[in-house]
Amino acid sequence: MATLDLNMDSHWLPFTPNRHFRKEPRVFTAADGMVFTTHDGRQVIDGISSLWCVGAGHNRKPINEAIKKQLDTLDYATAFQASNDQAFLAAERIAAMAPGDLNKVLFCNSGSEAADTSLKVALAYHRARGEGHRSVFIGREKGYHGVGFGGMSVGGIPANRKVYGTALLPRVDHMRFINDPANPYIHNREPESQEDYLLELEQRILPLHDPSNVAAIIVEPIAGSAGWYIPPKGYLKRLREICDKHGILLIFDEVITGFGRMGTNFGADYYGVVPDMLNFAKAVTNGVIPLGGVICRDKIYDAMMKTDAPEHVIEFFHGYTYSGHPVACAAAVATLDLYQKDALFPRAAEMGKVLGDAFHSTFKGLPNVIGIRSLGLAAAVELAPMAGSPGKRAYDIFIDCFKKGALVRPAGDTVVIAPPYIVEKSHIDTLVNTLADSIRAHR
Ligand SMILES: Cc1ncc(COP(=O)(O)O)c(C=O)c1O
């Protein structure tokens, strides 16, 4: 790679092996549609929607224009004790897209903040109803809910938790992971499983804590960051029933599955299950400007508003300086308009099948391939780990693909492709063939 004319002494990169990065920097300087330009003038296809964000592709004029217009109209306004017009418009729009009575939107700026916000809402809601003893949270092994202390605690990716010791929340438990080793090839449909992955919740976890103490269960409908692990058929419906039976709130973390990835508005729509809270971020603004949020069912908001406190008293002591930032909210409205105008969610569903077919027809039987999972517009190929070096094979393949012009995502020993919804078949072919070459070269 050409030498980079940037001082790299100050920027500490997140979730990145910084020492290796300095030796082989990967720096984007421009993007348009499906393609980045790098610092050394190369073109790289965005095979991961830039961390699941850029559903409509890069440099979309309607979003850019909305942002510019908003900057010239109302750049920022305090979020507390007053608000701005764009926040109401975006909230109305998002609530209208959400299923059931998920009608109340609490804005924040990221998926991590959404996770912590939803956990705090759960505690506050139960307390408002006189059930303040409900303080146990249940997540799932390999779940990812961001990097705040709440999200990290209910999260289940060991490396993300390992060094935080007792700073993690107490009274958190984790359900078992949903991967079925007997069923490693999942091709564009929900897998069937002989295993009952919720039996442990019912028979061990809930009795251990007593269900009456449990505030909420939080899951990603599909485990995205872990490597696109798809729950067996009926899993989320049964989880909903278990929560209902015990008065436990069900939180769907839809930071990845929200806004089109499954070809539907939300994973909740895909699975036909309405959670009590739905967390979103990323694709809501096409990734262009940070925005996240929690959509709550009416009963949650209503319980919090039903208080004997005088009217000048705040009902929920929580919020961020940038909650409902007008520029981010204007970007969200423009993004959601664009998704609708260009029918990008149905397109995601259609191209997801093309991607899944390409994965299964290309990767099956290649060296070290031990699983392939596709559903929605995302697919994963799982590789046997290198002896003694977990994660290295997928990382090496990621680096190699990048050099060959394809941005893919390593997750443990899995490599994921989740392109923007505007992806064409030719991009999928290039991404998949590049990845296949790389898998062959890294035996
Ligand atoms: C399901 C899920 N929740 C939360 C987050 C954290 O989002 P952020 O990085 O915006 O804090 C992510 C990020 O990938 C995610 O996939």
The ligand as an SDF file (V2000), in Angstrom:
LIG
                    3D

 16 16  0  0  0  0  0  0  0  0999 V2000
  -27.4530   -5.4920   18.1420 C   0  0  0  0  0  0  0  0  0  0  0  0
  -26.5620   -4.3440   18.4660 C   0  0  0  0  0  0  0  0  0  0  0  0
  -26.8050   -3.6070   19.5480 N   0  0  0  0  0  0  0  0  0  0  0  0
  -26.0490   -2.5560   19.8780 C   0  0  0  0  0  0  0  0  0  0  0  0
  -24.9900   -2.1940   19.1000 C   0  0  0  0  0  0  0  0  0  0  0  0
  -24.1280   -1.0330   19.5090 C   0  0  0  0  0  0  0  0  0  0  0  0
  -24.3420    0.0240   18.6620 O   0  0  0  0  0  0  0  0  0  0  0  0
  -23.3300    1.2730   18.6790 P   0  0  0  0  0  0  0  0  0  0  0  0
  -22.0310    0.7740   18.1360 O   0  0  0  0  0  0  0  0  0  0  0  0
  -24.0280    2.2700   17.7900 O   0  0  0  0  0  0  0  0  0  0  0  0
  -23.2320    1.7370   20.0760 O   0  0  0  0  0  0  0  0  0  0  0  0
  -24.7000   -2.8990   17.9520 C   0  0  0  0  0  0  0  0  0  0  0  0
  -23.5670   -2.5380   17.0950 C   0  0  0  0  0  0  0  0  0  0  0  0
  -23.1830   -3.2280   16.1810 O   0  0  0  0  0  0  0  0  0  0  0  0
  -25.4940   -4.0200   17.6220 C   0  0  0  0  0  0  0  0  0  0  0  0
  -25.2470   -4.7780   16.5550 O   0  0  0  0  0  0  0  0  0  0  0  0
  1  2  1  0
  2  3  1  0
  2 15  2  0
  3  4  2  0
  4  5  1  0
  5  6  1  0
  5 12  2  0
  6  7  1  0
  7  8  1  0
  8  9  2  0
  8 10  1  0
  8 11  1  0
 12 13  1  0
 12 15  1  0
 13 14  2  0
 15 16  1  0
M  END
$$$$
